[in-house]
Amino acid sequence: MHIAKSILAGSFFLVLGTSPGFAQERIEDTVNAVIQPLMKQQDIAGMAVAITHNGQRLFFNYGVASKDTKKPVTDQTLFEVGSISKTFTATLGAYAQARGKLQLSDPAGRHAPELNGAALADTRLLDLATYTAGGLPLQFPDDADQADRMFSYYRSWKPLYPAGTQRLYSNPSIGLFGHLAARALGQPFDDVMEQTLMPGLGLKHSYVRVPQDQLGRYAQGYAKDGKPVRVGPGALDSEAYGVKTSSADLIRFVEANLRPEQLDADLKQAIATTHTGFYRVGGMHQGLGWEYYPAPFSLDGLLAGNTPHMALTPQKAEPLDPPRPAPDGAWVNKTGSTNGFGAYAVFVSGKDLGIVMLANKNYPNEERVKAAHKILMVLEQQ
């Protein structure tokens, strides 16, 4: 299997408190020992792994971006990150609030006259962003999964629960939040994401719409049956699951979350808002896009919060009053999947430690959590 690694120069190995050669070898051995068996077990063609620790980055690249071309994965290979896109969407909404263009407490109807008379008109933007709007489903029904039909669906939708009482993970929920946030900022979502938010975060090669001249870097995804597949269009696809990015850019995004002091004031405030827990759902605290687990967290607790059961069934949501910022030592994470890709992003708040794992196959969330946990716990203990 092709393996490539790169290490940015700096004090990384000194920070680990041991000799550079030994630290490099131990980290490489740890990552290889976790990722190589995982890829074999899950029949994954290619993976890109990036780690950040105390301002330094390490990149580990495995396998191929395409089985046909045999082009190797690099830290610049573009992967679909699925629902990790929701953390970008949440940051955009929080940025719109920092700019004074909306408030999370606003009713959705204030920004969407199309909802006049609908149950959703009085639902807070916050509850759209945290999947607590009253039971919006995971996906749009097939007959509503188009941009010109989605508001007809929203107008006819009836809540199953009072808003703010149950969390049901939902693309139409946070997707509408992102759509209205972009509207409040006066631009189409794709434009404001690619021209304002991503550059503001220091991202150089992240896209909602991959440009023609970047298609050569776009990995081929593979379905469970091994057939090639990439994400298709749908209502609010950009907002809910549309980001394509590289491990180099996604680890920069993690670093922006770990060290937002380098961002402008509005983005810094936005990042802080996304790390705020608004609801407790079992052992997980639901922020905006991000989900966190206060220390001391357990692997079992992390696994429980990232199961299909958590994603597919309603869960009691306990409002946090006041909302609670992620404390130091919290495990902050988000999974993301499309039919042909599987991704995971994690950071430990207050410890300047994070990892992103990008694969061109959708594989179980539990395996992603276990792999990231093994790697980060070794790094944390050095």
Beta strands, then each sheet from edge to edge (+ up, - down):
strand 1: 3-7
strand 2: 46-53
strand 3: 56-63
strand 4: 79-80
strand 5: 166-167
strand 6: 221-222
strand 7: 228-229
strand 8: 244-245
strand 9: 276-281
strand 10: 284-286
strand 11: 291-293
strand 12: 315-316
strand 13: 318-325
strand 14: 331-338
strand 15: 341-348
strand 16: 353-359
sheet 1: 1+ 3- 2+ 16- 15+ 14- 11+ 10- 9+ 13-
sheet 2: 4+ 8-
sheet 3: 5+ 12-
sheet 4: 6+ 7-
end
